[in-house]
Amino acid sequence: MADEEKESSGVWYGILDAALKMPGARVDRTNFLEKEFAKHNGDELSQILDLGPGKAGIPLADLTKIADGAIRSHTTVVTGTSFLAGLPGGIAMAGTIPADLAQYYYHVIVIAQKLAYIYGWPDLQVDSQGETDREAFLSVLTIFIGIMSGAKEANSALQPMTDILRKESTRKLPVIALAKIGLPQIAKQVAKVLGANLAKQGLAKGIGKIVPLIGGAISGAVTIATFLPMANTLRDELQNQVIK
């Protein structure tokens, strides 16, 4: 059983790590918020960047409008066929995962980060000491994607994470505080669920090794039929737990 669980989590982290190597997979919080809230003046924008949109007083309706626009944009692109061809370096940047699987999880990862920043989360890639914390970043992404995928372990983690962030006034992720509520351990449990589900679907096999599918095509599970509901699910959960 332990080996099976290790293999399942390895499947997930293999996909996540490979997708994050694609250009643009890591969303720059400052650049993203500056673009989305460009209509606000200098002081207002500074507050948005320092505190997050919710704490800066941006109405929830405005946040959801921006979130819906981001979801629509990614939903349109994820169903197209020209996305990967336009990336610098192409699919070679994604390692050994199939092109359409890479494209799908690229958009899942990017929309998860954007929704987090819209609803008040700090920079997911830099901790409160100004250092890059890879484990925390992967853990938070795994929780988000677990929520999108209906993993109950992920949903139970959102409330305590949000409670911590509501008390913080920083652009950076409070890694130590999140570790105290067991974020890394919860993320590992979610990773096992995500990896096991992918393995059952025949999308991945082996510990950390992603193998191409016959014909390079993914089943209908990786289409607009799943991407849009998944993105909307995370939007709704983050909206209900908006940080303000």
N, C-alpha and C positions, 0 to 999 in steps of 0.2 A: 504493500500500500504506500509506504514512504517513497519508494522508487517511482511509483506511478504519479504521486503528487509532485515530486521533483521534476519529472518529465513534463507534466502539464504546465507547471509554472515556467519551465524553461522554454516551452513552445511560445507562451505569451511574451515573455521578455525578449525572445529572439525576434518576434515580429515587431515589437515596440522599438527595440534598439535599431533594427534595420530601417524602419520607417522614419525614425528621427534623424537618420543620416541624409535624408533627402533634403535638398535646398529648400529653405523656407518652412521646414517642419517645426522649427522652434520660433514661436511668435515673440517678437520684441514688444513687451508691454508698453513701454513709453511711446514708441512709434505708432503702435496700434491705437492707443487712447488719444494721442495727439491728432491722428487722422479722423477718428470717429467723433471727436468733440471739438473739432477745429473752429466751430462757430462761437465758442466761448472765449472770453478775453483772457489776458495774461494771468491775472490773479485767480480767476475761476479755474482755468486750465491747470494752474499749479496745484490747486487744491485737489482737483480730480486725480492728478498724477501722484500726489503725496498721500492722500487719504483713500482714494478710490471714488468712483462716481456716486455711489450711494451715500457715503459719508460726506461728500461734497455737496449734497443736496439736490442732485439730479433726480427728477421724478421717476418713479418706477415705470410709468407708461413710456417715457422716453427711452429708458434702458431696454425695455422689451421691443420697442420699435427698431432699435439698432441691432438687437440680437436676432430678430426675425429677418432683417436684411442680410446679416452675415450667413444665416442658415440657408436662405434662398440662394445666395451666391454660390455657396459650396455644394448645395444639392444639384444645381444646374451643371456645375463643372464635373462632379463625381460621376455623372451619368454619361459624360461625353467620352470621346475616344482620343482626343488630341492633347490631353493634359500632360502626360508624361513626355511626349515628344518635344514639348516646349520647355522642359526643365533643363537647366545647365547640367550636363553630364548624363542626362537621361536616367533610365532605370538602373544603370550601372552603380549609381549612388546608393541604391537600396539593397545591394548585396544579392542574395540568392532568392529572395521572395518573388513570386510571380508579379508581373507588371500590374495587373488589375487589382491584386490584393494589396500591393504597395500603394497604389493610387487611393484605394478605399480608406486604408488606415491612415494615410497621410491626411486626408480630409477630416477623418474622425479626430485625430490628434489636434489638428489646427483649430477646428471649430470648438473643441473642448477648452483649449487655452483662451480663445477669444471670448467665449461665454463666461469663463471664470473672471476675466478682466473687466468685462462689462458689468458684472454683478458684484464687483468690489474686491476680488482677490488680489493679493500682492504678487510681485514677480515670483513665478514658480521655479525659476532657475537659479535664483540667488538667495542665499539665506540671510538671516539678520546680521551676520558678521561680514557680509559683503562677499562671501565665497560661494562658488558654484557647488551645489549639493546635488549630485547626480541621483543618489538613492531617493531623496525626498521628492525630486522632480518626477522620477519614474513612479513613485508611490502615489503621488497625487493624480497623475495621469491615469494610472491603473484604477484608482477609485472612481474617477470621473467616467471612464469607459465602462467600468462595472455598473455604474448607475444607468448608463445608456443601454446596457445589455440586460438589465433587470436582475443583477446579482444582489441578493438581499444583504450580503455582507458589506457591500459598498454603500448601500442606502443608510445603514445603521451608523456609518462613520461620518456622514456629512454634518449632522447636527453638532457633535462635539468639536469638529474641525471649525465650523462656522462660529461657534461660541468663542473659541480662542481668537479668531481673526477679528471679531467685533471688539475685542478688548485691545487689540494692537493698533498702533498708528504708524505703520511703516510700509514702505514700498516692497519690502523683502519678506520672504517666507520665514515665519518663526519656527525653525526646524526643531529646536530643543523642546519647545512647548508641544508641538505636534507629536514628537517622539514619546512624550510622557503619556499620551492617550493611546499609544500603540499603533501609530500610523504604519510603520514598516511591516509589522506583523499582520495587520488587517489587509494591507496591500498584497502581501504574499498569499493570503487566503483567496483574495479576489483573483489574483493571477492564476491560481490553480483552477478556478472555475472557468475563467476565460480560455485558458489553454486547453482544458478538457473539452469545452464546447467546440473549439476549433478542430481539435483532433477527431471528435466524433463526426464532424462534417467533412472530414477528409481534406481539410485545408492545410494541415500541417502535420509533421510527423518527426519524432525524435527529440532529443534534448537540445534545445536551442537551435535546431537545424530545420530550416524551412525549405521544403522541396516544391518545385514547380508542379502544377497540375497538368494533366494531359491536355494538350492544346492551349495551355496558358489561360484557360477560362475558369472563372469562378462561378459557382451556382448562383441562382437568382437571389440567394440570401444577401449577396453583396451588391445591392442595387439601391435605387431610390426607395424601393419598398421597405428597406430597413434603415437607410441613412437618415431620412427625414424624421421618422418616428423617434429614432435614437437621439437625434439632435434636439428635438422638441422635448423629449423626456428630461434631458439634462437642463435645458433652458427652464423648464417648469420647476425642477428641484432647486436650482440656483436662485430662481426668482422667489420661491417660497422662503429661501434662506438668505436673501440679499443682505450683504454686509453694509450696514449703515449705523 
